[in-house]
């Protein structure tokens, strides 16, 4: 009895390995390609109160199936955001940011319901706090509205920053010391 159960288990294992390792008929491979839209200008200088900076390497990319043109991955805006604390006497704690896409009439362009609101979070170590003169770099990859890809639809991109300024002071203290009982 036990021998028969052992033989059945080995037979089942060999069958599973054979089926798992056998070549399956391959279908036609789907080729996915990135469709890149340039953003002009690709770099801009920004200023929000005591925070200045630059947004660079901006582009919009969507992934489509080659041949059919079927959308595989909706459009995303990518770029690099460098923020600098231009104050001489205040630290800045970066909280976050929100990106708005503005049309030619000055109205926000809405994202599709299933898309994520384009926000930035400054959560990497050290990036959330900027002392005077210091800077932080943040990569951006946020959803982009399909409507904004139409010709002459998008007029501007607005970045709303949220930060907390706080007084920054450097002070010195002196104290008397002696070495070896002098």
C-alpha positions in Angstrom: 0.0 0.0 0.0 2.7 2.5 1.0 4.8 1.5 -1.9 1.9 2.1 -4.3 1.3 5.6 -2.7 5.0 6.4 -3.2 5.0 5.3 -6.8 1.9 7.5 -7.5 3.5 10.5 -5.8 6.7 10.1 -7.9 4.6 9.6 -11.1 2.6 12.8 -10.3 5.7 14.8 -9.6 7.3 13.7 -12.9 4.2 14.5 -14.8 4.0 18.0 -13.2 7.6 18.7 -14.1 7.1 17.5 -17.6 4.0 19.6 -18.2 5.6 22.6 -16.5 8.8 22.4 -18.6 7.2 21.6 -21.9 7.2 24.3 -24.5 3.9 26.0 -25.0 2.8 27.2 -28.4 3.8 30.8 -28.7 1.4 33.4 -30.0 2.4 36.5 -31.8 4.6 38.7 -29.6 3.0 42.1 -28.9 5.5 45.0 -29.3 5.0 47.8 -26.9 6.7 51.2 -27.6 7.0 54.5 -25.8 5.4 57.4 -27.5 7.2 60.5 -26.2 5.9 64.0 -26.4 8.3 66.9 -25.9 7.5 69.6 -23.4 8.6 73.1 -24.5 10.5 74.5 -22.8 12.0 71.3 -21.3 13.4 73.3 -18.4 11.9 76.2 -16.4 12.9 78.3 -13.4 10.3 78.4 -10.5 9.8 80.6 -7.5 7.4 80.2 -4.6 8.1 82.6 -1.8 11.5 81.8 -0.3 11.7 78.6 -2.3 13.3 78.8 -5.8 14.3 76.1 -8.2 14.2 74.5 -11.6 12.1 71.9 -13.3 14.2 70.1 -16.0 14.1 67.1 -18.3 10.3 67.3 -18.7 8.6 65.0 -21.1 5.3 63.2 -21.5 5.3 59.5 -22.3 2.6 57.0 -23.0 3.0 53.3 -23.9 1.2 52.0 -27.0 0.9 48.7 -28.8 2.8 49.0 -32.1 0.7 48.4 -35.1 -2.7 48.8 -33.5 -1.9 52.0 -31.6 -3.9 50.6 -28.6 -3.0 52.5 -25.4 -1.2 50.2 -22.9 -0.2 52.7 -20.3 -1.7 56.3 -20.1 0.4 59.4 -20.4 2.8 60.4 -17.6 4.7 63.6 -17.1 8.3 63.0 -15.9 11.0 65.4 -15.0 13.4 66.5 -12.3 12.6 69.1 -9.7 15.4 70.9 -7.8 14.2 73.2 -5.0 16.5 75.7 -3.1 15.9 77.6 0.1 16.8 81.2 -0.9 16.3 82.6 2.6 19.2 83.7 4.7 17.4 83.2 8.1 14.6 80.6 7.7 14.6 76.9 7.3 11.9 75.3 5.1 10.1 72.0 5.7 8.8 70.8 2.4 5.4 69.1 2.8 4.3 68.4 -0.7 3.1 69.7 -4.0 0.3 69.5 -6.4 0.5 69.8 -10.2 -2.3 71.4 -12.2 -2.6 71.4 -16.0 -4.1 74.6 -17.2 -5.9 75.0 -20.6 -5.9 78.1 -22.9 -8.9 79.5 -21.1 -7.1 79.4 -17.7 -9.2 76.4 -16.5 -7.7 73.2 -15.0 -7.7 70.2 -17.3 -9.3 67.2 -15.4 -7.7 63.8 -15.3 -9.8 60.7 -16.1 -11.6 59.3 -13.0 -9.4 56.2 -12.8 -6.2 58.4 -12.8 -4.3 59.5 -9.7 -4.2 63.2 -8.7 -0.7 64.5 -9.7 1.0 65.2 -6.3 4.6 65.3 -5.1 5.7 64.1 -1.7 9.0 65.0 -0.2 9.6 62.0 1.9 13.2 61.0 1.1 15.6 61.5 4.0 16.8 65.0 4.1 14.8 66.3 1.1 11.9 67.5 3.3 14.0 70.0 5.3 16.0 72.8 3.7 18.3 75.1 5.6 19.2 78.5 4.1 21.0 78.1 0.8 20.5 74.3 0.7 18.7 72.5 -2.1 16.9 69.2 -2.7 16.3 67.2 -5.8 13.0 65.3 -6.4 12.1 63.1 -9.4 8.7 63.6 -10.8 6.4 61.0 -12.4 2.8 62.0 -12.3 -0.3 61.2 -14.4 -1.0 63.5 -17.3 -4.4 64.1 -18.8 -5.1 62.7 -22.3 -7.1 65.8 -23.1 -3.9 67.9 -22.7 -2.2 66.0 -25.5 -4.4 67.6 -28.1 -2.9 70.5 -30.1 -3.0 73.9 -28.4 -5.0 72.5 -25.5 -2.4 72.9 -22.7 -1.2 76.4 -21.9 0.7 75.9 -18.7 1.6 73.6 -15.8 1.2 74.9 -12.3 3.1 73.6 -9.3 1.5 74.4 -6.0 4.1 73.9 -3.2 3.3 73.5 0.5 6.0 74.2 2.9 6.5 75.5 6.5 9.1 78.2 7.0 10.7 78.5 10.5 13.3 80.9 12.0 16.9 79.7 11.5 19.6 80.8 13.9 23.2 80.0 14.4 24.7 80.9 17.7 27.9 80.1 19.5 28.7 79.4 23.1 32.1 79.6 24.8 33.2 77.9 28.0 36.5 77.9 30.0 38.6 74.7 30.1 42.0 73.6 31.4 44.1 70.7 30.5 45.7 68.4 33.1 45.1 70.7 36.1 46.9 73.8 34.8 
